[in-house]
Amino acid sequence: MSNQTPERFIPMKQIATDYPVLLIDNQAPIRELHNCVAERLNAVLHYLNLTACTSLPDYSENDINTVTNIARILLQDVRDVFAVIEKRGFDVPKGQ
C-alpha cells in the first residue's frame, strides 16, 4: 500500500488534451525540479536566439507559428515547475 497523497502529482497545464497526461512530482528533490526548469529555459532561449539570427523572409507564416508554439509549450512547462518550486520553497514550517 502506497502512502502517496493525491496531491503528490500535479498536472501540468496543457491545451491540446482534456485529460492531464503530464504530471509534476511535487516531492521530487528541488535540485531535480530546478534542473528540469533550467533545461527547458536554456532550450527555449537558444531556440529563440537561433530564430532571431535569421531573416524574416526565410520563414513562412507556418514556421513562425511553429516557433511561437514551441516557445509557449516550453515556457508553460517552466512556469508549472517553478510554481511547484515556489510552493515548496515558501511553505517552510514555522520555527525553521
Jmol script that loads the backbone (N, CA, C; Angstrom):
load data "model"
ATOM      1  N   MET A   1       0.838  -1.173   0.000  1.00  0.00           N
ATOM      2  CA  MET A   1       0.000   0.000   0.000  1.00  0.00           C
ATOM      3  C   MET A   1       0.885   1.238   0.000  1.00  0.00           C
ATOM      4  N   SER A   2       0.585   2.180  -0.859  1.00  0.00           N
ATOM      5  CA  SER A   2       1.377   3.396  -1.002  1.00  0.00           C
ATOM      6  C   SER A   2       0.885   4.464  -0.039  1.00  0.00           C
ATOM      7  N   ASN A   3       1.849   5.266   0.466  1.00  0.00           N
ATOM      8  CA  ASN A   3       1.459   6.360   1.355  1.00  0.00           C
ATOM      9  C   ASN A   3       1.491   7.697   0.615  1.00  0.00           C
ATOM     10  N   GLN A   4       1.417   7.663  -0.718  1.00  0.00           N
ATOM     11  CA  GLN A   4       1.395   8.885  -1.500  1.00  0.00           C
ATOM     12  C   GLN A   4       0.025   9.555  -1.380  1.00  0.00           C
ATOM     13  N   THR A   5       0.049  10.863  -1.215  1.00  0.00           N
ATOM     14  CA  THR A   5      -1.206  11.600  -1.175  1.00  0.00           C
ATOM     15  C   THR A   5      -1.608  11.953  -2.596  1.00  0.00           C
ATOM     16  N   PRO A   6      -2.878  12.226  -2.837  1.00  0.00           N
ATOM     17  CA  PRO A   6      -3.310  12.582  -4.185  1.00  0.00           C
ATOM     18  C   PRO A   6      -2.637  13.852  -4.714  1.00  0.00           C
ATOM     19  N   GLU A   7      -2.171  14.713  -3.838  1.00  0.00           N
ATOM     20  CA  GLU A   7      -1.570  15.965  -4.257  1.00  0.00           C
ATOM     21  C   GLU A   7      -0.113  15.804  -4.689  1.00  0.00           C
ATOM     22  N   ARG A   8       0.446  14.631  -4.567  1.00  0.00           N
ATOM     23  CA  ARG A   8       1.862  14.459  -4.905  1.00  0.00           C
ATOM     24  C   ARG A   8       2.132  14.787  -6.367  1.00  0.00           C
ATOM     25  N   PHE A   9       1.272  14.366  -7.260  1.00  0.00           N
ATOM     26  CA  PHE A   9       1.472  14.592  -8.680  1.00  0.00           C
ATOM     27  C   PHE A   9       0.503  15.666  -9.158  1.00  0.00           C
ATOM     28  N   ILE A  10       1.079  16.762  -9.620  1.00  0.00           N
ATOM     29  CA  ILE A  10       0.307  17.919 -10.051  1.00  0.00           C
ATOM     30  C   ILE A  10       0.292  17.931 -11.582  1.00  0.00           C
ATOM     31  N   PRO A  11      -0.895  18.026 -12.186  1.00  0.00           N
ATOM     32  CA  PRO A  11      -0.930  18.054 -13.644  1.00  0.00           C
ATOM     33  C   PRO A  11      -0.336  19.348 -14.197  1.00  0.00           C
ATOM     34  N   MET A  12       0.392  19.199 -15.296  1.00  0.00           N
ATOM     35  CA  MET A  12       0.917  20.371 -15.992  1.00  0.00           C
ATOM     36  C   MET A  12      -0.217  20.961 -16.829  1.00  0.00           C
ATOM     37  N   LYS A  13      -0.151  22.251 -17.067  1.00  0.00           N
ATOM     38  CA  LYS A  13      -1.163  22.907 -17.899  1.00  0.00           C
ATOM     39  C   LYS A  13      -0.957  22.471 -19.344  1.00  0.00           C
ATOM     40  N   GLN A  14      -2.043  22.183 -20.006  1.00  0.00           N
ATOM     41  CA  GLN A  14      -1.961  21.813 -21.407  1.00  0.00           C
ATOM     42  C   GLN A  14      -3.263  22.193 -22.076  1.00  0.00           C
ATOM     43  N   ILE A  15      -3.158  22.569 -23.322  1.00  0.00           N
ATOM     44  CA  ILE A  15      -4.370  22.957 -24.042  1.00  0.00           C
ATOM     45  C   ILE A  15      -4.725  21.952 -25.136  1.00  0.00           C
ATOM     46  N   ALA A  16      -3.840  21.024 -25.415  1.00  0.00           N
ATOM     47  CA  ALA A  16      -4.074  20.078 -26.502  1.00  0.00           C
ATOM     48  C   ALA A  16      -4.910  18.876 -26.078  1.00  0.00           C
ATOM     49  N   THR A  17      -5.034  18.633 -24.781  1.00  0.00           N
ATOM     50  CA  THR A  17      -5.772  17.462 -24.310  1.00  0.00           C
ATOM     51  C   THR A  17      -6.761  17.868 -23.218  1.00  0.00           C
ATOM     52  N   ASP A  18      -7.788  17.059 -23.063  1.00  0.00           N
ATOM     53  CA  ASP A  18      -8.767  17.287 -21.997  1.00  0.00           C
ATOM     54  C   ASP A  18      -8.372  16.595 -20.706  1.00  0.00           C
ATOM     55  N   TYR A  19      -7.494  15.613 -20.807  1.00  0.00           N
ATOM     56  CA  TYR A  19      -7.074  14.819 -19.651  1.00  0.00           C
ATOM     57  C   TYR A  19      -5.599  15.083 -19.399  1.00  0.00           C
ATOM     58  N   PRO A  20      -5.213  15.401 -18.156  1.00  0.00           N
ATOM     59  CA  PRO A  20      -3.796  15.683 -17.891  1.00  0.00           C
ATOM     60  C   PRO A  20      -2.936  14.424 -18.043  1.00  0.00           C
ATOM     61  N   VAL A  21      -1.984  14.483 -18.951  1.00  0.00           N
ATOM     62  CA  VAL A  21      -1.108  13.335 -19.180  1.00  0.00           C
ATOM     63  C   VAL A  21       0.302  13.578 -18.667  1.00  0.00           C
ATOM     64  N   LEU A  22       0.670  14.837 -18.476  1.00  0.00           N
ATOM     65  CA  LEU A  22       1.991  15.167 -17.933  1.00  0.00           C
ATOM     66  C   LEU A  22       1.811  15.660 -16.503  1.00  0.00           C
ATOM     67  N   LEU A  23       2.578  15.069 -15.600  1.00  0.00           N
ATOM     68  CA  LEU A  23       2.440  15.386 -14.183  1.00  0.00           C
ATOM     69  C   LEU A  23       3.787  15.785 -13.599  1.00  0.00           C
ATOM     70  N   ILE A  24       3.757  16.648 -12.592  1.00  0.00           N
ATOM     71  CA  ILE A  24       4.957  17.051 -11.868  1.00  0.00           C
ATOM     72  C   ILE A  24       4.902  16.388 -10.497  1.00  0.00           C
ATOM     73  N   ASP A  25       5.982  15.712 -10.138  1.00  0.00           N
ATOM     74  CA  ASP A  25       6.098  15.109  -8.811  1.00  0.00           C
ATOM     75  C   ASP A  25       6.531  16.212  -7.849  1.00  0.00           C
ATOM     76  N   ASN A  26       5.590  16.700  -7.043  1.00  0.00           N
ATOM     77  CA  ASN A  26       5.933  17.816  -6.156  1.00  0.00           C
ATOM     78  C   ASN A  26       6.788  17.388  -4.970  1.00  0.00           C
ATOM     79  N   GLN A  27       7.117  16.102  -4.892  1.00  0.00           N
ATOM     80  CA  GLN A  27       8.029  15.636  -3.853  1.00  0.00           C
ATOM     81  C   GLN A  27       9.423  15.334  -4.414  1.00  0.00           C
ATOM     82  N   ALA A  28       9.613  15.616  -5.689  1.00  0.00           N
ATOM     83  CA  ALA A  28      10.937  15.420  -6.292  1.00  0.00           C
ATOM     84  C   ALA A  28      11.918  16.387  -5.634  1.00  0.00           C
ATOM     85  N   PRO A  29      13.189  16.018  -5.573  1.00  0.00           N
ATOM     86  CA  PRO A  29      14.176  16.935  -4.987  1.00  0.00           C
ATOM     87  C   PRO A  29      14.179  18.277  -5.726  1.00  0.00           C
ATOM     88  N   ILE A  30      14.322  19.346  -4.962  1.00  0.00           N
ATOM     89  CA  ILE A  30      14.335  20.697  -5.529  1.00  0.00           C
ATOM     90  C   ILE A  30      15.386  20.806  -6.633  1.00  0.00           C
ATOM     91  N   ARG A  31      16.548  20.204  -6.437  1.00  0.00           N
ATOM     92  CA  ARG A  31      17.600  20.268  -7.450  1.00  0.00           C
ATOM     93  C   ARG A  31      17.125  19.665  -8.767  1.00  0.00           C
ATOM     94  N   GLU A  32      16.387  18.563  -8.719  1.00  0.00           N
ATOM     95  CA  GLU A  32      15.884  17.926  -9.936  1.00  0.00           C
ATOM     96  C   GLU A  32      14.823  18.796 -10.606  1.00  0.00           C
ATOM     97  N   LEU A  33      13.961  19.405  -9.806  1.00  0.00           N
ATOM     98  CA  LEU A  33      12.973  20.325 -10.371  1.00  0.00           C
ATOM     99  C   LEU A  33      13.675  21.510 -11.034  1.00  0.00           C
ATOM    100  N   HIS A  34      14.694  22.030 -10.371  1.00  0.00           N
ATOM    101  CA  HIS A  34      15.459  23.143 -10.924  1.00  0.00           C
ATOM    102  C   HIS A  34      16.148  22.731 -12.222  1.00  0.00           C
ATOM    103  N   ASN A  35      16.738  21.549 -12.267  1.00  0.00           N
ATOM    104  CA  ASN A  35      17.397  21.066 -13.479  1.00  0.00           C
ATOM    105  C   ASN A  35      16.408  20.964 -14.643  1.00  0.00           C
ATOM    106  N   CYS A  36      15.199  20.523 -14.357  1.00  0.00           N
ATOM    107  CA  CYS A  36      14.154  20.422 -15.373  1.00  0.00           C
ATOM    108  C   CYS A  36      13.823  21.801 -15.934  1.00  0.00           C
ATOM    109  N   VAL A  37      13.660  22.776 -15.041  1.00  0.00           N
ATOM    110  CA  VAL A  37      13.352  24.144 -15.454  1.00  0.00           C
ATOM    111  C   VAL A  37      14.520  24.732 -16.247  1.00  0.00           C
ATOM    112  N   ALA A  38      15.725  24.552 -15.754  1.00  0.00           N
ATOM    113  CA  ALA A  38      16.901  25.112 -16.415  1.00  0.00           C
ATOM    114  C   ALA A  38      17.064  24.546 -17.826  1.00  0.00           C
ATOM    115  N   GLU A  39      16.841  23.257 -17.994  1.00  0.00           N
ATOM    116  CA  GLU A  39      16.969  22.634 -19.305  1.00  0.00           C
ATOM    117  C   GLU A  39      15.985  23.239 -20.297  1.00  0.00           C
ATOM    118  N   ARG A  40      14.745  23.413 -19.882  1.00  0.00           N
ATOM    119  CA  ARG A  40      13.730  23.973 -20.768  1.00  0.00           C
ATOM    120  C   ARG A  40      13.981  25.449 -21.068  1.00  0.00           C
ATOM    121  N   LEU A  41      14.355  26.206 -20.039  1.00  0.00           N
ATOM    122  CA  LEU A  41      14.630  27.622 -20.252  1.00  0.00           C
ATOM    123  C   LEU A  41      15.807  27.812 -21.191  1.00  0.00           C
ATOM    124  N   ASN A  42      16.872  27.063 -20.986  1.00  0.00           N
ATOM    125  CA  ASN A  42      18.031  27.162 -21.869  1.00  0.00           C
ATOM    126  C   ASN A  42      17.684  26.753 -23.299  1.00  0.00           C
ATOM    127  N   ALA A  43      16.881  25.719 -23.441  1.00  0.00           N
ATOM    128  CA  ALA A  43      16.484  25.271 -24.775  1.00  0.00           C
ATOM    129  C   ALA A  43      15.688  26.348 -25.502  1.00  0.00           C
ATOM    130  N   VAL A  44      14.713  26.934 -24.823  1.00  0.00           N
ATOM    131  CA  VAL A  44      13.887  27.947 -25.486  1.00  0.00           C
ATOM    132  C   VAL A  44      14.702  29.205 -25.779  1.00  0.00           C
ATOM    133  N   LEU A  45      15.623  29.569 -24.904  1.00  0.00           N
ATOM    134  CA  LEU A  45      16.463  30.740 -25.166  1.00  0.00           C
ATOM    135  C   LEU A  45      17.380  30.512 -26.364  1.00  0.00           C
ATOM    136  N   HIS A  46      18.000  29.344 -26.437  1.00  0.00           N
ATOM    137  CA  HIS A  46      18.853  29.024 -27.587  1.00  0.00           C
ATOM    138  C   HIS A  46      18.030  28.991 -28.879  1.00  0.00           C
ATOM    139  N   TYR A  47      16.859  28.423 -28.786  1.00  0.00           N
ATOM    140  CA  TYR A  47      15.978  28.318 -29.948  1.00  0.00           C
ATOM    141  C   TYR A  47      15.549  29.702 -30.434  1.00  0.00           C
ATOM    142  N   LEU A  48      15.161  30.563 -29.506  1.00  0.00           N
ATOM    143  CA  LEU A  48      14.747  31.918 -29.882  1.00  0.00           C
ATOM    144  C   LEU A  48      15.929  32.736 -30.391  1.00  0.00           C
ATOM    145  N   ASN A  49      17.118  32.535 -29.814  1.00  0.00           N
ATOM    146  CA  ASN A  49      18.309  33.214 -30.328  1.00  0.00           C
ATOM    147  C   ASN A  49      18.606  32.778 -31.766  1.00  0.00           C
ATOM    148  N   LEU A  50      18.457  31.498 -32.030  1.00  0.00           N
ATOM    149  CA  LEU A  50      18.671  30.986 -33.376  1.00  0.00           C
ATOM    150  C   LEU A  50      17.701  31.633 -34.359  1.00  0.00           C
ATOM    151  N   THR A  51      16.431  31.692 -33.988  1.00  0.00           N
ATOM    152  CA  THR A  51      15.443  32.273 -34.901  1.00  0.00           C
ATOM    153  C   THR A  51      15.632  33.782 -35.039  1.00  0.00           C
ATOM    154  N   ALA A  52      16.128  34.435 -34.004  1.00  0.00           N
ATOM    155  CA  ALA A  52      16.370  35.877 -34.081  1.00  0.00           C
ATOM    156  C   ALA A  52      17.517  36.207 -35.027  1.00  0.00           C
ATOM    157  N   CYS A  53      18.398  35.259 -35.266  1.00  0.00           N
ATOM    158  CA  CYS A  53      19.561  35.486 -36.130  1.00  0.00           C
ATOM    159  C   CYS A  53      19.266  35.220 -37.601  1.00  0.00           C
ATOM    160  N   THR A  54      18.059  34.806 -37.910  1.00  0.00           N
ATOM    161  CA  THR A  54      17.696  34.571 -39.298  1.00  0.00           C
ATOM    162  C   THR A  54      16.757  35.683 -39.752  1.00  0.00           C
ATOM    163  N   SER A  55      16.709  35.913 -41.034  1.00  0.00           N
ATOM    164  CA  SER A  55      15.858  36.996 -41.523  1.00  0.00           C
ATOM    165  C   SER A  55      14.431  36.503 -41.732  1.00  0.00           C
ATOM    166  N   LEU A  56      13.493  37.407 -41.560  1.00  0.00           N
ATOM    167  CA  LEU A  56      12.081  37.077 -41.652  1.00  0.00           C
ATOM    168  C   LEU A  56      11.677  36.495 -43.005  1.00  0.00           C
ATOM    169  N   PRO A  57      12.239  36.950 -44.141  1.00  0.00           N
ATOM    170  CA  PRO A  57      11.856  36.342 -45.421  1.00  0.00           C
ATOM    171  C   PRO A  57      12.186  34.848 -45.516  1.00  0.00           C
ATOM    172  N   ASP A  58      13.074  34.366 -44.632  1.00  0.00           N
ATOM    173  CA  ASP A  58      13.410  32.940 -44.645  1.00  0.00           C
ATOM    174  C   ASP A  58      12.284  32.071 -44.084  1.00  0.00           C
ATOM    175  N   TYR A  59      11.308  32.698 -43.449  1.00  0.00           N
ATOM    176  CA  TYR A  59      10.248  31.951 -42.764  1.00  0.00           C
ATOM    177  C   TYR A  59       8.917  32.082 -43.485  1.00  0.00           C
ATOM    178  N   SER A  60       8.166  31.041 -43.426  1.00  0.00           N
ATOM    179  CA  SER A  60       6.774  31.129 -43.855  1.00  0.00           C
ATOM    180  C   SER A  60       5.933  31.403 -42.609  1.00  0.00           C
ATOM    181  N   GLU A  61       4.695  31.760 -42.798  1.00  0.00           N
ATOM    182  CA  GLU A  61       3.804  32.029 -41.659  1.00  0.00           C
ATOM    183  C   GLU A  61       3.701  30.791 -40.760  1.00  0.00           C
ATOM    184  N   ASN A  62       3.661  29.620 -41.363  1.00  0.00           N
ATOM    185  CA  ASN A  62       3.574  28.375 -40.603  1.00  0.00           C
ATOM    186  C   ASN A  62       4.808  28.181 -39.726  1.00  0.00           C
ATOM    187  N   ASP A  63       5.990  28.533 -40.239  1.00  0.00           N
ATOM    188  CA  ASP A  63       7.224  28.397 -39.459  1.00  0.00           C
ATOM    189  C   ASP A  63       7.184  29.287 -38.220  1.00  0.00           C
ATOM    190  N   ILE A  64       6.729  30.510 -38.381  1.00  0.00           N
ATOM    191  CA  ILE A  64       6.660  31.441 -37.249  1.00  0.00           C
ATOM    192  C   ILE A  64       5.682  30.925 -36.204  1.00  0.00           C
ATOM    193  N   ASN A  65       4.556  30.384 -36.632  1.00  0.00           N
ATOM    194  CA  ASN A  65       3.594  29.804 -35.689  1.00  0.00           C
ATOM    195  C   ASN A  65       4.193  28.614 -34.945  1.00  0.00           C
ATOM    196  N   THR A  66       4.974  27.804 -35.662  1.00  0.00           N
ATOM    197  CA  THR A  66       5.619  26.644 -35.034  1.00  0.00           C
ATOM    198  C   THR A  66       6.624  27.079 -33.980  1.00  0.00           C
ATOM    199  N   VAL A  67       7.465  28.053 -34.316  1.00  0.00           N
ATOM    200  CA  VAL A  67       8.454  28.565 -33.366  1.00  0.00           C
ATOM    201  C   VAL A  67       7.764  29.133 -32.135  1.00  0.00           C
ATOM    202  N   THR A  68       6.720  29.907 -32.359  1.00  0.00           N
ATOM    203  CA  THR A  68       5.981  30.510 -31.249  1.00  0.00           C
ATOM    204  C   THR A  68       5.348  29.440 -30.365  1.00  0.00           C
ATOM    205  N   ASN A  69       4.783  28.416 -30.969  1.00  0.00           N
ATOM    206  CA  ASN A  69       4.132  27.357 -30.200  1.00  0.00           C
ATOM    207  C   ASN A  69       5.141  26.554 -29.388  1.00  0.00           C
ATOM    208  N   ILE A  70       6.300  26.265 -29.973  1.00  0.00           N
ATOM    209  CA  ILE A  70       7.347  25.539 -29.237  1.00  0.00           C
ATOM    210  C   ILE A  70       7.787  26.355 -28.022  1.00  0.00           C
ATOM    211  N   ALA A  71       8.029  27.643 -28.221  1.00  0.00           N
ATOM    212  CA  ALA A  71       8.432  28.509 -27.108  1.00  0.00           C
ATOM    213  C   ALA A  71       7.343  28.551 -26.037  1.00  0.00           C
ATOM    214  N   ARG A  72       6.087  28.640 -26.456  1.00  0.00           N
ATOM    215  CA  ARG A  72       4.976  28.687 -25.499  1.00  0.00           C
ATOM    216  C   ARG A  72       4.901  27.414 -24.660  1.00  0.00           C
ATOM    217  N   ILE A  73       5.035  26.267 -25.309  1.00  0.00           N
ATOM    218  CA  ILE A  73       4.962  24.987 -24.585  1.00  0.00           C
ATOM    219  C   ILE A  73       6.106  24.875 -23.580  1.00  0.00           C
ATOM    220  N   LEU A  74       7.315  25.186 -24.009  1.00  0.00           N
ATOM    221  CA  LEU A  74       8.464  25.092 -23.098  1.00  0.00           C
ATOM    222  C   LEU A  74       8.333  26.077 -21.936  1.00  0.00           C
ATOM    223  N   LEU A  75       7.900  27.290 -22.233  1.00  0.00           N
ATOM    224  CA  LEU A  75       7.751  28.275 -21.148  1.00  0.00           C
ATOM    225  C   LEU A  75       6.608  27.912 -20.214  1.00  0.00           C
ATOM    226  N   GLN A  76       5.564  27.283 -20.719  1.00  0.00           N
ATOM    227  CA  GLN A  76       4.473  26.826 -19.846  1.00  0.00           C
ATOM    228  C   GLN A  76       4.988  25.745 -18.902  1.00  0.00           C
ATOM    229  N   ASP A  77       5.813  24.818 -19.425  1.00  0.00           N
ATOM    230  CA  ASP A  77       6.430  23.803 -18.567  1.00  0.00           C
ATOM    231  C   ASP A  77       7.250  24.463 -17.469  1.00  0.00           C
ATOM    232  N   VAL A  78       8.052  25.455 -17.852  1.00  0.00           N
ATOM    233  CA  VAL A  78       8.885  26.167 -16.876  1.00  0.00           C
ATOM    234  C   VAL A  78       8.008  26.804 -15.806  1.00  0.00           C
ATOM    235  N   ARG A  79       6.946  27.473 -16.228  1.00  0.00           N
ATOM    236  CA  ARG A  79       6.056  28.127 -15.277  1.00  0.00           C
ATOM    237  C   ARG A  79       5.448  27.122 -14.300  1.00  0.00           C
ATOM    238  N   ASP A  80       5.004  25.978 -14.813  1.00  0.00           N
ATOM    239  CA  ASP A  80       4.377  24.968 -13.961  1.00  0.00           C
ATOM    240  C   ASP A  80       5.357  24.397 -12.940  1.00  0.00           C
ATOM    241  N   VAL A  81       6.577  24.112 -13.373  1.00  0.00           N
ATOM    242  CA  VAL A  81       7.574  23.561 -12.443  1.00  0.00           C
ATOM    243  C   VAL A  81       8.018  24.634 -11.449  1.00  0.00           C
ATOM    244  N   PHE A  82       8.175  25.872 -11.921  1.00  0.00           N
ATOM    245  CA  PHE A  82       8.505  26.958 -10.990  1.00  0.00           C
ATOM    246  C   PHE A  82       7.433  27.101  -9.912  1.00  0.00           C
ATOM    247  N   ALA A  83       6.178  26.911 -10.252  1.00  0.00           N
ATOM    248  CA  ALA A  83       5.103  27.008  -9.267  1.00  0.00           C
ATOM    249  C   ALA A  83       5.295  25.985  -8.144  1.00  0.00           C
ATOM    250  N   VAL A  84       5.727  24.768  -8.516  1.00  0.00           N
ATOM    251  CA  VAL A  84       5.992  23.735  -7.508  1.00  0.00           C
ATOM    252  C   VAL A  84       7.202  24.119  -6.662  1.00  0.00           C
ATOM    253  N   ILE A  85       8.266  24.604  -7.305  1.00  0.00           N
ATOM    254  CA  ILE A  85       9.468  25.023  -6.572  1.00  0.00           C
ATOM    255  C   ILE A  85       9.127  26.144  -5.602  1.00  0.00           C
ATOM    256  N   GLU A  86       8.360  27.129  -6.063  1.00  0.00           N
ATOM    257  CA  GLU A  86       7.986  28.251  -5.197  1.00  0.00           C
ATOM    258  C   GLU A  86       7.151  27.783  -4.016  1.00  0.00           C
ATOM    259  N   LYS A  87       6.192  26.916  -4.273  1.00  0.00           N
ATOM    260  CA  LYS A  87       5.357  26.407  -3.180  1.00  0.00           C
ATOM    261  C   LYS A  87       6.206  25.666  -2.164  1.00  0.00           C
ATOM    262  N   ARG A  88       7.114  24.832  -2.644  1.00  0.00           N
ATOM    263  CA  ARG A  88       7.989  24.091  -1.740  1.00  0.00           C
ATOM    264  C   ARG A  88       8.929  25.026  -1.006  1.00  0.00           C
ATOM    265  N   GLY A  89       9.438  26.037  -1.692  1.00  0.00           N
ATOM    266  CA  GLY A  89      10.400  26.958  -1.082  1.00  0.00           C
ATOM    267  C   GLY A  89       9.772  27.904  -0.098  1.00  0.00           C
ATOM    268  N   PHE A  90       8.523  28.301  -0.342  1.00  0.00           N
ATOM    269  CA  PHE A  90       7.878  29.280   0.514  1.00  0.00           C
ATOM    270  C   PHE A  90       7.059  28.626   1.632  1.00  0.00           C
ATOM    271  N   ASP A  91       6.745  27.353   1.519  1.00  0.00           N
ATOM    272  CA  ASP A  91       5.990  26.666   2.551  1.00  0.00           C
ATOM    273  C   ASP A  91       6.927  26.012   3.561  1.00  0.00           C
ATOM    274  N   VAL A  92       7.734  26.819   4.219  1.00  0.00           N
ATOM    275  CA  VAL A  92       8.678  26.325   5.227  1.00  0.00           C
ATOM    276  C   VAL A  92       7.950  26.322   6.564  1.00  0.00           C
ATOM    277  N   PRO A  93       8.004  25.211   7.299  1.00  0.00           N
ATOM    278  CA  PRO A  93       7.341  25.165   8.594  1.00  0.00           C
ATOM    279  C   PRO A  93       7.846  26.265   9.521  1.00  0.00           C
ATOM    280  N   LYS A  94       6.952  26.793  10.342  1.00  0.00           N
ATOM    281  CA  LYS A  94       7.337  27.844  11.288  1.00  0.00           C
ATOM    282  C   LYS A  94       8.357  27.298  12.269  1.00  0.00           C
ATOM    283  N   GLY A  95       9.298  28.173  12.656  1.00  0.00           N
ATOM    284  CA  GLY A  95      10.334  27.771  13.587  1.00  0.00           C
ATOM    285  C   GLY A  95      11.602  27.318  12.899  1.00  0.00           C
ATOM    286  N   GLN A  96      11.594  27.325  11.561  1.00  0.00           N
ATOM    287  CA  GLN A  96      12.818  26.934  10.831  1.00  0.00           C
ATOM    288  C   GLN A  96      13.432  28.130  10.160  1.00  0.00           C
TER     289      GLN A  96
END
end "model"
wireframe off; spacefill off
backbone 0.3
color backbone group
